[in-house]
């Protein structure tokens, strides 16, 4: 029997039941639904709608039900359409008439909205924690190879040499922005919908501010229709997760490239790579490929929910049931990727000499030649043209740029620019990729990550 059976003369058709039921995926909300129900019971007591004894009975009953879920002994009944109905049904079984009072002044509409906000709040916090861990790992890898450097790329063409730590910290800064966005979304969602009822509130003397405080929300809702229909917080969370996934995908793509024989900049540990069912020599960076692939799934979850929401009239519509699976999936997938990528970087062995040899490509010194001319008074556009001409000549003649520059009588002695690591050391500007700027950058990044960690 459904919660609304009194209105109907026949049972729900099986096809509609199969379409409507959500217990198969929303059962993961059990702890948050029970948390919300305990607060609701306390609120009913404060409003005089439950006696103290009735409230204590309900709270004890809900604790028993949570224990059943924790121990894996909770039994779903055939008519448990969702987790909320299942818990209320079980509470009534255990507490009798007192259990039947649990839904007083509450609709599934505000109940679901409250439960989902509680879940999302905790999920964003956990994702932020895992993201900060990965950012910290990137710093540690850079510190493990303090003098290692490699080519920095634009258009996937060698551009200028950069410290490995500088490269990895670039990713860490983007992850820090992801965490900041997660916290911002968490702040915005921290409004309690409990007490909004189906859409218009209730005639009973409830106090939504009481339950909001009990649940750790910053404030109760201001508009009951908005409270039950708002899923902005799910969309925003999915966007933040999707953008984080894009950043993880970019990191994955680099690991794929770095660990190829063609680049040969790094090797991942055996515990974070896979082999081939056919080719004995293969060592594949699947962890990085999956990180790259999952971003499409995360973006798809965001896009799907946006399309679901775009034409809904106020207030609650059953379409909103479709908010949960994309959210649950995105949360689960991004946590898996964060943990796996953290392990992959920790297992990584960086090939210092191979990366340095690529970064010491003489052609990467072309900008230093131009800037040396600028330092001697040549206008930059003219200096750029001179350096470009020397590069073109070196390529056409199949010779080294250093050799061509050395033969140019008008330039003087530029040999020092081509010394090993010189192009890297010359990147002295604040925030740049050279050793002189490294310590300030690392200090700023650590300060940023520490301040974000303190917000957890």
Secondary structure, 3 states (H helix, E strand, C coil): CCCCHHHCCCCCCHHHHHHHCCHHHHHHHHHHHHHHHHHHHHHHHHCCCCCHHHHHHHHHHHHHHHHHHHHCCCCCCCCCCCHHHHHHHHHHHHHCCCHHHCCCCCCHHHHHHHHHHHHHHHHHHHHHHHHHHHHHHHHHHHHHCCCCEEEEEECCEEEEEEEHHHHHHHHHHHHHHHHHHHHHHHHHHCEECCCCCCCCCCCCCCCHHHHHHHCCCCEECCCHHHHHHCCHHHHHHHHHHHHHHHHHHHHHHHHHHHCCCCCCCEECCHHHCECCCCCCCCCECHHHHHHHHHHHHHHHHHHHHHHHHCCCCCCCCHHHHHHHHHHHHHHHHHHHHHHHHHHHHHHCEECHHHHHHHHCCHHHHHHHHHHHHHHCCCCHHHHHHHHHHHHHHHHHHCCCHHHHHHCCCCCCCCHHHHCCCHHHHCCCCCCCCCHHHHHHHHHHHHHHHHHHHHHC
